[in-house]
Every structure is written in C-alpha cells, then in structure tokens.
Amino acid sequence: MASRSIARTLFRSAAPAARSSLLRPAFFTGASKLVSTKIPAFSQVRGMKTMDFGGTKEVVYERSDMPLPKLQEFFKNDTLAVLGYGPQGQGQSLNLRDNGLPVIVGVRKGGRSWQKAVADGWVEGKTLFSIEEAADKGSYIMNLLSDAAQRDLWKTLEPYVTKGKTLYFSHGFAMTYNDQTKVNPPADIDIILCAPKGSGATLRSLFVEGKGLNSSIAVYQDYSKHAKEKAIALGIAIGSGYLYETTFQKEVYSDLFGERGILMGAIFGMFRAQYDILRENGHSPSEAFNETVEEATQSLIPLIGAKGMDWMYANCSVTAQRGALDWHQKFYDAALPVYKDLYKSVVDGTEVKRALDKNSQPDYREQLEVELKDIDDMEMWRSGSTVRSLRPENNKD
Ligand SMILES: NC(=O)c1ccc[n+]([C@@H]2O[C@H](COP(=O)([O-])OP(=O)(O)OC[C@H]3O[C@@H](n4cnc5c(N)ncnc54)[C@H](OP(=O)(O)O)[C@@H]3O)[C@@H](O)[C@H]2O)c1
C-alpha cells in the first residue's frame, strides 16, 4: 500500500518542465543531411528511478534530467525526420518543434496530411518534404506512417536507411512481425521505439499544458552503443513524462492484446451483453443504458482511474460491494479462456495478418464506415446519444 501511494505521489508531482521555448516558432528552418557520429554525454543516473510496482521492481526514466538545453545539445547535429502526419506524427513533430529541436516532416504530397501539416506551419522545401526527401535528410527517421503504410512503403524508404542513422517507431509492429511486413533494416543502424500510452492528440495537449504523457521505450538494435540514450532523449523530446522500458515484442503484444481486450473489444462486448439482458427482461432503453454505460463511464471508471478498484469498492454501498466481490470471480473465469485465445492469436501473427489484409483492401474505408454505422444504429448507442444530451453540462435549462 505504501509503495502504491509513493508511486501515485510521484506521478502527481511530475513537475512540468521549464519550457521557455514552448510554442515559440521553431528556430530550425533549414534541413541538412547530418548524421551525428558523436553522442553528447548525458547521465541517465539522476533521471532513473527504481519503483516498486506491486512487489516487482522496475526502472522508470523521468524527464527532469533532460531539460531543454540538454535536449537541444543532444540533438544539435541531427535532423529528426517525422514521416507521417496522423495523430502521432502531428503531436510528436509539433512537440519537437516547440522544444526547439531540428525537426522536419515528410508526407505524401496532396494528401490529407500534407494539408494538415501546411496548416500547422510546416513550410514546403524548408520543414515539409515528400516522404523520400525527408527520409534522405533525416539522421533520425521517425516512421510514424500508419502500420500498413510502414509495410507498403518499406522498399521506398530502404535506400535512405543508411549506416549510422537511427530508425524510430512508435509501435513494435513493423519489426516484430517483419516476416509479414518485410521491414528488414540493415545491421549498421540503431533501431529504437517510443510508444506514447495514448493518442497523439493527448500527447500534444498534455505537452501544451506543461505535463507529459507516459510512454514506453525500447531498443531493437544497438549499432552505436548509444541506442538507449537516444530512445530516452527522443522519448522526452516528443513530450513524454515518464518512460517505461520494454521490448519491441512486448510493446506490440501488449498493445494488440489490450486494444482487442478491455480497452476496446471486451468493453464493447461486455456493455452489449449487459444491455441486451436488461432489455430482454423488460427494462427501458434509458434504464439499460444508464445502468450499463453511463454510470460506468461517468462515475465508476473515473474513480478506478483516480483511486483504484479497492477504493471504488470501499466507497460503494454494502449491497453493491458484496455483489461485485462475489460476481467478479465468475466474470474472471468466463473471460480467462477468451483472453488466452486472444493472446495466442496475437503471438502467432493471426491478428496482424488480419489487420494488414483488411487494411490492404481498396474499399477498406467504405467497409469500415458500414461496420461503424451498424454500431451507431444499435439501440443502445442511439439511447446513449439521448442520455448524453441530458447530462447536466449539456442540459442548461
Ligand atoms: N494513434 C495512436 O493512438 C497511437 C498511439 C501510439 C502509437 N501509435 C503508432 O504510431 C504510428 C502512427 O500512428 P497514427 O495513428 O498517427 O497513424 P495513422 O493515422 O494510421 O497514419 C499516419 C500517416 O500515414 C500516412 N499514410 C497512410 N497510408 C499511406 C500511404 N500508402 N502512403 C503514404 N502515406 C500513407 C497518412 O498520410 P495521408 O494523410 O496522406 O493518408 C498519415 O500521415 C503507428 O505505428 C501507430 O501504431 C499510434
């Protein structure tokens, strides 16, 4: 219990870094093909903490040891080429720019991302380039294309991934499943990862507020013998708060497992099952929705996030707490075999094959729209829309 409260205190007290250059225009306007051979010394000692996670000791890295001048010194001979301008490309590149670091963006011309980048102040020929040009100029090639595009464009990128460069990802996908993605970089480069634990929009908004989203970091290949320092420095430079160490494989396994599980797949399945049983037994749509989704998202899940499951249970009625404690085990027993199947399907590559196959279909977007519309048309989510309109903040009468 004590260690948990220490972890919470530490998390809360993550002091916003002094960001004297926050939101000022980037000083870097010219891009050059510089590959740094000398890595400026940077002590990892002060920024490292060994924390007790429920009895297991893990090392976390914090940004307090990497103030802006140190970051700028670290990357002073580099060009950070961010490829792709989806949520991650946008959030990470804007944070790098506001940190006064030498960043350029590479996206396909004429696409949605190109327009977005121009609107954000990236200038064609100075800080905004085609994917190939940016990859050519970058000493760090930050591959933030969609996971399918990382496979599709690998042959285009490969000629620019040359000796001494650093290849960076925010997902272990392309490297871990390279039997399917065919991403096979050369041996004379560093390959690192920083995966923010949230969307690029959150990474950006927390950075602007002077906070930081936590991320995991990993090294796949350490040619320079400085790959870990690079991962830590870049993780902080893109706006992370704390950095947890992992491997490419563990990052992608846990990510694919989690999003198919409780984060997205399982939560929807459980919501649906509970709503349907309530409806089958004569409860009104509003009652079924309120008792399933609204109370979960508006009251109990935020409490679990803020104070933990035990605290939430302790602060519910005795009737609720007794029932939850008794029924939790039955749900656990029912879910366990499904989770076992899911993990196996992640490890054996089935999930990745399906994602890549589906994503490659020319009408993927249209098919997706049909699937999402089917969800939107479900009675429970139509009820949800009405319930949301009645929330106090949306109902000012
Ligand atoms: N989103 C998250 O919450 C999150 C969190 C952590 C890590 N990640 C990882 O971060 C990476 C980027 O994710 P994201 O969500 O930001 O990316 P995304 O929205 O899926 O796509 C990013 C970019 O890929 C480009 N792209 C797609 N197909 C292309 C093609 N055939 N040719 C050229 N460009 C193409 C898009 O350009 P156009 O606009 O021109 O199509 C867009 O700029 C992924 O590895 C992802 O797994 C994501």
PDBQT file of the ligand as one rigid body, heavy atoms in Angstrom, charges set to zero:
ROOT
HETATM    1  N1  LIG A 401      -2.926   6.656 -32.746  1.00  0.00    +0.000 N 
HETATM    2  C1  LIG A 401      -2.483   6.246 -31.563  1.00  0.00    +0.000 C 
HETATM    3  O1  LIG A 401      -3.175   6.351 -30.547  1.00  0.00    +0.000 OA
HETATM    4  C2  LIG A 401      -1.098   5.644 -31.418  1.00  0.00    +0.000 A 
HETATM    5  C3  LIG A 401      -0.551   5.549 -30.144  1.00  0.00    +0.000 A 
HETATM    6  C4  LIG A 401       0.726   5.059 -30.010  1.00  0.00    +0.000 A 
HETATM    7  C5  LIG A 401       1.414   4.634 -31.131  1.00  0.00    +0.000 A 
HETATM    8  N2  LIG A 401       0.852   4.695 -32.369  1.00  0.00    +0.000 N 
HETATM    9  C6  LIG A 401       1.628   4.266 -33.541  1.00  0.00    +0.000 C 
HETATM   10  O2  LIG A 401       2.134   5.426 -34.203  1.00  0.00    +0.000 OA
HETATM   11  C7  LIG A 401       2.225   5.192 -35.613  1.00  0.00    +0.000 C 
HETATM   12  C8  LIG A 401       1.402   6.233 -36.345  1.00  0.00    +0.000 C 
HETATM   13  O3  LIG A 401       0.057   6.103 -35.943  1.00  0.00    +0.000 OA
HETATM   14  P1  LIG A 401      -1.065   7.198 -36.290  1.00  0.00    +0.000 P 
HETATM   15  O4  LIG A 401      -2.311   6.759 -35.614  1.00  0.00    +0.000 OA
HETATM   16  O5  LIG A 401      -0.533   8.552 -36.050  1.00  0.00    +0.000 OA
HETATM   17  O6  LIG A 401      -1.115   6.980 -37.868  1.00  0.00    +0.000 OA
HETATM   18  P2  LIG A 401      -2.287   6.894 -38.939  1.00  0.00    +0.000 P 
HETATM   19  O7  LIG A 401      -3.307   7.923 -38.651  1.00  0.00    +0.000 OA
HETATM   20  O8  LIG A 401      -2.728   5.489 -39.031  1.00  0.00    +0.000 OA
HETATM   21  O9  LIG A 401      -1.469   7.272 -40.285  1.00  0.00    +0.000 OA
HETATM   22  C9  LIG A 401      -0.420   8.206 -40.312  1.00  0.00    +0.000 C 
HETATM   23  C10 LIG A 401       0.037   8.609 -41.674  1.00  0.00    +0.000 C 
HETATM   24  O10 LIG A 401       0.193   7.534 -42.595  1.00  0.00    +0.000 OA
HETATM   25  C11 LIG A 401       0.073   8.106 -43.875  1.00  0.00    +0.000 C 
HETATM   26  N3  LIG A 401      -0.191   7.068 -44.872  1.00  0.00    +0.000 N 
HETATM   27  C12 LIG A 401      -1.101   6.061 -44.802  1.00  0.00    +0.000 A 
HETATM   28  N4  LIG A 401      -1.027   5.301 -45.926  1.00  0.00    +0.000 NA
HETATM   29  C13 LIG A 401      -0.062   5.862 -46.703  1.00  0.00    +0.000 A 
HETATM   30  C14 LIG A 401       0.475   5.541 -47.976  1.00  0.00    +0.000 A 
HETATM   31  N5  LIG A 401       0.052   4.478 -48.647  1.00  0.00    +0.000 N 
HETATM   32  N6  LIG A 401       1.437   6.344 -48.477  1.00  0.00    +0.000 NA
HETATM   33  C15 LIG A 401       1.886   7.414 -47.785  1.00  0.00    +0.000 A 
HETATM   34  N7  LIG A 401       1.424   7.781 -46.566  1.00  0.00    +0.000 NA
HETATM   35  C16 LIG A 401       0.454   6.999 -46.044  1.00  0.00    +0.000 A 
HETATM   36  C17 LIG A 401      -1.078   9.080 -43.743  1.00  0.00    +0.000 C 
HETATM   37  O11 LIG A 401      -0.963  10.057 -44.779  1.00  0.00    +0.000 OA
HETATM   38  P3  LIG A 401      -2.237  10.620 -45.625  1.00  0.00    +0.000 P 
HETATM   39  O12 LIG A 401      -2.959  11.575 -44.736  1.00  0.00    +0.000 OA
HETATM   40  O13 LIG A 401      -1.598  11.252 -46.787  1.00  0.00    +0.000 OA
HETATM   41  O14 LIG A 401      -3.082   9.415 -45.934  1.00  0.00    +0.000 OA
HETATM   42  C18 LIG A 401      -0.798   9.670 -42.352  1.00  0.00    +0.000 C 
HETATM   43  O15 LIG A 401       0.039  10.799 -42.454  1.00  0.00    +0.000 OA
HETATM   44  C19 LIG A 401       1.726   3.762 -35.825  1.00  0.00    +0.000 C 
HETATM   45  O16 LIG A 401       2.838   2.883 -35.791  1.00  0.00    +0.000 OA
HETATM   46  C20 LIG A 401       0.844   3.520 -34.614  1.00  0.00    +0.000 C 
HETATM   47  O17 LIG A 401       0.695   2.152 -34.290  1.00  0.00    +0.000 OA
HETATM   48  C21 LIG A 401      -0.381   5.218 -32.535  1.00  0.00    +0.000 A 
ENDROOT
TORSDOF 0
